[in-house]
Amino acid sequence: MAPLAALLATITLCASVALAVENTTYFNPILPGFHPDPSCIYVPEWDNTFFCASSSFNAFPGIPLHTSKDLQNWKLIGHVLNRREQLPRLAETNRSTSGIWAPTLRFNNDTFWLLTTLVDDDRPQSDSSRWDNIIFKGKNPYDPSSWSNAIHFNFTGYDVEPFWDANNKTYITGAHAWQVGPYLQLAEANLDTGTVGDWQIIWNGTGGMAPEGPHIYRKDGWYYLLAAEGGTGLGHFVSMARSKTLTGPYESNPANPVLTNANTTSLFQTVGHADLFQDGSGNWWGVALSTRSGPNYTNYPMGRETVLTAVTWPPNEFPIWTPISGQFTGWTLPPSSNSTLRGAGPLVASPETMAFSPNLTTLPLHFTHWRYPHPSYYTLSPPEKPSSLRLTPSFLNLTGLNGNYAGVQHSPDGQTFVGRRQTDTLFTYSVDLSFSPTVLGEEAGVSAFLTQNHHLSMGITLLPASASTTRFPGINATVTESGATLIPQVRFQAASYVPVPATVVAPLPGAWRGLDLTLEVRAVNSSHFAFSVGPAGRRLEMRTLVTASNDAVSWGFTGTILGVFATRNGGEGRASAYVTGWRYVGEGQFRS
């Protein structure tokens, strides 16, 4: 080969190798479904593993914790809030936006630290009792029992984080209640006792609404302060400032906002509430929350999800963030097998089929309740029906507005509901249900549940024949019962702050009565759910009762949970429901 040709070949080969090293394709979201306000760290001491925590609001177990080795495959390993004694109350208010807000996860001195706020969102912003700021610490993130009970500290605000300075002093930053401020504050603190010093303002942001989510990073002799602004809707954005001293003054980045999809046509909107971390090679990464709503901001039932992006951080300069999209090119990480990931939970967005076999002693790790559950209401493999999950009906229904608790959405009795997050744009979720109501108002079924104010549900219940609004076409079309006779009926109901379909009630066909039934929720497209029912094991007999827009569950801070419920609807019924089959299959992920 001629010297020039050899040189060109070498240059071409080196360029190809460089591209192969630098150009790895990543897909968003990395934590699909209800995983807002992400906080992520890389911990080489724990087998070079990435850990991410996210908000949970009124869901329990709370504060899910995921791990990854390659930032592409993520596994649920547990929940920081995993037992009631850690935090005896959980948002005992009527606001569905209450609960666990924005955790920050950090690792220091061989200990995992997580700071967060339990919010009672129906109290005034200036009321310190609205903001219950707490510290959890643990030595082993794979062991739920290692997480401490809550350590409380005083701060009239939210979005708190720990920071350890080079002088070995410990601080907490937070976002002061914005109707009183707004401003970001800092105080010296003792994380073991919750003792905090005097709070001082360090930055007011760039002028966007409600500065939140402060995080401080020390690099190249600078203190860099990251925050989110603009509210949690379409105007959300990330801004940064820096100072030579921890307490400021902080100078705003001239290039702010450093990350936003506001005023774009991207599917990924509301980008904000971010965090920064490095991998084992020193490369920088950013995570943020986002909704796959598009600029119309109408149909996004999975709510606020966790997205990832590559970040370039030159010495003595502000970092440069790659804009959020469904697919991007970032730093290369070593390949890893899913089998190397520890933890008892599933991989994110993995399909599941379960029959609640007798060897299952606890509910799967990713199963979710709304507020603390009544433990006796969920029984695995009861003696009268092995290989099932028995649901004892609660006094309250999904909305929680019944009987003696009128106007109240919580009670010590709890709500019998358990589900799993929707993690795919297109999916089919179904359960096989054995349920025979005997008293007016007894009901069990399935729900696409966002909050107690926002849900779509279909249940089997006992109602007067006169309550029927439709019939299943072609099946037992003749109804002989008189109008006052109580008969088993299939009922679809919806609750939301947006207009919803009217309640639909259809008599359970005579040939189906006494049989186990399959109840199904399926995303027929990105904007509508179909609710269907039929005899278990007889797919050809399935009938769709309602196809409804998912805009009813596209709202607020959380994301849709697909699950089963059983309720007395404020009455005296005691009929248990038995779930004998549970299936979730993702069928498509929209990314653009």
C-alpha positions, -999 to 999 in steps of 0.1 A, spaced: 0 0 0 13 35 -9 23 56 22 -5 82 15 -31 55 10 -20 38 42 -22 71 61 -57 78 47 -68 42 56 -54 47 92 -72 80 95 -105 65 83 -101 35 106 -94 58 136 -124 80 127 -146 49 125 -134 37 159 -139 72 174 -175 73 161 -181 38 174 -168 48 209 -188 81 210 -220 72 192 -242 50 214 -279 53 208 -302 58 239 -340 58 240 -363 79 262 -379 76 286 -355 55 306 -381 51 333 -415 51 315 -447 58 333 -453 74 367 -416 83 376 -414 121 380 -387 143 396 -358 119 391 -326 121 412 -298 98 401 -263 89 412 -234 67 402 -219 46 431 -186 28 422 -185 13 457 -217 -6 449 -204 -25 419 -203 5 396 -241 9 397 -264 38 388 -293 44 413 -323 66 405 -351 77 429 -384 93 418 -415 109 434 -445 88 445 -471 113 459 -499 92 474 -487 59 461 -474 32 484 -448 17 486 -433 51 480 -402 65 464 -393 38 439 -356 30 435 -342 17 402 -307 5 393 -288 1 360 -253 -7 348 -257 8 313 -283 36 317 -305 17 292 -318 -13 312 -333 -4 345 -346 -26 373 -368 -18 403 -349 -29 435 -373 -15 461 -388 15 477 -373 39 502 -407 43 519 -417 6 523 -434 3 557 -459 25 576 -438 30 607 -412 49 587 -438 77 582 -470 70 600 -492 92 579 -492 96 541 -510 128 528 -542 125 549 -558 153 530 -583 156 502 -557 168 476 -545 143 451 -514 164 445 -503 158 481 -479 131 493 -442 125 486 -427 152 465 -393 154 447 -367 132 465 -330 138 462 -308 107 464 -271 110 474 -243 87 486 -218 99 513 -197 82 539 -208 47 530 -245 58 535 -273 64 511 -292 96 519 -326 106 506 -343 139 514 -379 146 504 -411 164 515 -444 150 526 -469 177 514 -504 184 527 -514 204 496 -547 217 508 -530 239 535 -518 275 528 -483 278 512 -471 298 542 -483 272 567 -452 253 579 -474 223 587 -481 219 550 -444 210 544 -431 180 564 -395 178 553 -378 145 561 -345 125 558 -342 88 552 -308 70 554 -298 35 546 -267 13 543 -280 -12 518 -304 -1 491 -313 -37 482 -326 -43 518 -358 -24 525 -354 -27 562 -321 -8 560 -339 24 553 -345 44 585 -376 59 599 -382 95 589 -359 122 605 -378 155 604 -364 190 600 -380 224 598 -383 242 564 -412 260 549 -407 246 514 -399 215 494 -375 199 469 -347 195 495 -313 181 490 -281 174 510 -247 188 501 -213 181 517 -188 209 512 -150 204 511 -148 217 547 -167 186 558 -197 207 567 -232 194 557 -259 216 542 -295 213 529 -308 233 500 -345 237 492 -371 257 474 -390 281 497 -428 281 493 -431 301 462 -462 322 471 -441 334 501 -408 338 481 -400 326 456 -363 318 463 -339 290 468 -324 286 503 -295 269 521 -288 261 557 -261 241 576 -276 209 589 -271 177 609 -286 149 589 -286 124 617 -307 146 640 -326 169 616 -311 200 632 -308 229 608 -292 264 611 -304 297 598 -318 296 563 -304 320 538 -314 330 502 -288 319 476 -306 325 443 -340 337 430 -337 320 396 -340 338 363 -375 352 368 -394 321 358 -423 310 379 -417 289 410 -380 281 411 -377 245 424 -355 214 425 -322 230 436 -290 209 433 -255 221 440 -224 206 423 -187 216 431 -164 216 400 -133 234 390 -134 257 421 -170 268 413 -203 260 430 -228 253 403 -265 256 412 -291 239 391 -329 247 393 -361 242 375 -385 272 367 -416 281 348 -441 258 367 -446 222 359 -465 226 326 -455 235 291 -433 264 303 -411 242 324 -373 247 320 -339 241 337 -316 270 345 -281 272 362 -260 297 380 -226 296 397 -205 312 424 -170 309 439 -186 306 474 -213 283 485 -235 310 499 -232 332 467 -238 355 451 -247 332 422 -243 345 387 -269 333 361 -257 313 331 -260 337 301 -272 307 280 -302 299 303 -324 280 300 -299 251 297 -327 225 290 -363 229 279 -387 218 252 -410 248 256 -423 263 224 -413 232 203 -433 206 185 -416 178 203 -436 149 217 -415 153 249 -428 184 268 -427 199 303 -390 191 305 -376 201 338 -367 192 374 -333 178 365 -302 163 381 -266 158 370 -242 128 376 -211 113 362 -204 77 350 -172 57 358 -154 72 328 -160 108 341 -187 115 314 -216 137 325 -253 128 322 -285 146 330 -319 133 339 -352 153 340 -389 147 340 -410 150 309 -445 142 296 -451 126 262 -479 150 256 -469 170 226 -475 207 226 -513 201 227 -508 188 262 -539 166 261 -532 129 260 -504 118 283 -518 91 306 -483 79 318 -478 114 333 -444 127 341 -416 102 332 -378 101 337 -357 110 306 -320 110 301 -296 131 281 -258 134 275 -241 165 289 -208 180 280 -191 200 308 -159 218 297 -135 230 325 -145 263 341 -176 265 319 -213 258 323 -224 224 311 -240 219 277 -271 197 277 -283 177 247 -320 185 241 -345 159 252 -358 136 224 -370 100 221 -337 89 207 -303 105 211 -266 97 208 -245 98 239 -214 86 256 -206 49 253 -208 27 284 -197 -9 287 -224 -34 277 -241 -52 305 -264 -81 308 -297 -77 326 -287 -108 346 -260 -87 363 -286 -64 379 -294 -72 415 -328 -67 431 -362 -84 435 -382 -62 412 -388 -65 374 -371 -47 346 -389 -15 336 -416 -21 311 -413 -59 311 -444 -79 304 -459 -100 331 -483 -129 336 -490 -143 370 -515 -166 386 -508 -159 423 -495 -194 429 -493 -207 465 -456 -201 467 -461 -164 463 -459 -150 498 -460 -113 492 -473 -91 464 -448 -84 437 -425 -55 444 -439 -32 417 -475 -36 428 -488 -2 440 -516 10 463 -530 45 468 -521 56 503 -514 30 529 -533 -3 523 -553 -22 549 -531 -53 550 -559 -78 557 -577 -67 526 -552 -85 503 -548 -123 509 -526 -145 487 -539 -181 480 -568 -181 506 -579 -216 516 -612 -213 498 -596 -204 465 -559 -212 462 -538 -196 435 -557 -164 437 -555 -130 453 -585 -123 475 -597 -87 477 -618 -77 507 -640 -48 497 -633 -14 513 -660 10 525 -646 37 503 -647 34 465 -620 47 441 -632 82 445 -635 80 483 -667 101 485 -692 78 502 -712 73 534 -699 86 567 -667 98 549 -686 121 525 -662 147 512 -632 128 525 -609 108 503 -590 89 530 -598 69 560 -581 43 583 -601 17 564 -582 25 532 -592 17 497 -590 -18 482 -570 -12 451 -537 -26 438 -521 -20 404 -490 -15 384 -478 15 364 -487 19 328 -453 19 311 -461 16 274 -481 38 250 -499 8 237 -506 -21 260 -532 -47 271 -539 -52 308 -563 -78 320 -573 -98 350 -594 -129 355 -620 -122 382 -642 -144 403 -669 -123 420 -705 -128 429 -721 -97 444 -751 -103 466 -759 -68 480 -767 -36 463 -735 -16 456 -710 -44 460 -685 -39 432 -651 -53 419 -634 -46 387 -605 -29 369 -594 7 367 -570 31 349 -564 51 380 -545 84 381 -558 98 414 -590 97 433 -603 126 412 -591 111 379 -598 76 369 -617 53 345 -631 21 358 -652 -9 349 -667 -32 375 -692 -60 381 -719 -48 406 -754 -56 417 -779 -29 405 -816 -27 397 -824 -39 362 -838 -4 355 -802 10 359 -792 -5 326 -783 20 298 -773 -5 271 -770 -42 262 -740 -62 249 -750 -67 213 -759 -101 202 -756 -118 236 -787 -126 256 -805 -96 242 -838 -104 260 -840 -92 296 -868 -106 316 -861 -91 350 -884 -64 362 -870 -29 367 -866 -32 404 -850 -66 404 -813 -65 414 -791 -82 388 -754 -84 381 -744 -56 358 -712 -43 342 -707 -6 349 -682 19 335 -676 51 354 -653 80 351 -641 108 373 -620 138 361 -618 176 361 -622 173 323 -654 162 306 -658 124 308 -682 98 292 -715 92 309 -718 62 331 -726 30 311 -744 0 326 -751 -33 308 -767 -64 322 -743 -93 326 -754 -118 300 -772 -148 315 -747 -172 300 -718 -155 317 -733 -154 352 -715 -175 377 -684 -177 355 -650 -162 361 -647 -132 339 -618 -115 321 -618 -77 325 -595 -59 302 -581 -24 296 -564 -19 263 -548 12 247 -562 11 212 -541 41 202 -522 69 220 -554 86 231 -581 60 239 -586 31 262 -611 2 255 -628 -15 284 -639 -50 276 -653 -81 294 -660 -117 286 -658 -152 301 -623 -161 312 -605 -183 286 -630 -176 259 -614 -147 240 -638 -147 211 -667 -138 234 -650 -106 247 -671 -76 243 -661 -39 245 -683 -19 268 -667 15 263 -639 32 244 -629 64 263 -604 91 258 -574 89 282 -575 127 287 -594 120 319 -562 105 333 -538 130 316 -535 156 344 -514 167 373 -483 152 389 -486 115 387 -493 88 361 -518 60 354 -518 29 375 -537 -1 360 -552 -23 387 -581 -40 404 -605 -27 430 -632 -40 454 -656 -18 472 -688 -18 493 -695 17 479 -705 28 514 -728 -1 519 -729 -32 540 -717 -57 514 -689 -82 523 -685 -103 491 -648 -109 484 -634 -108 449 -607 -132 437 -581 -124 411 -570 -156 394 -550 -142 365 -530 -110 359 -515 -100 326 -497 -69 313 -482 -67 278 -466 -37 263 -474 -34 226 -457 -2 215 -438 29 227 -443 62 210 -412 83 210 -418 109 184 
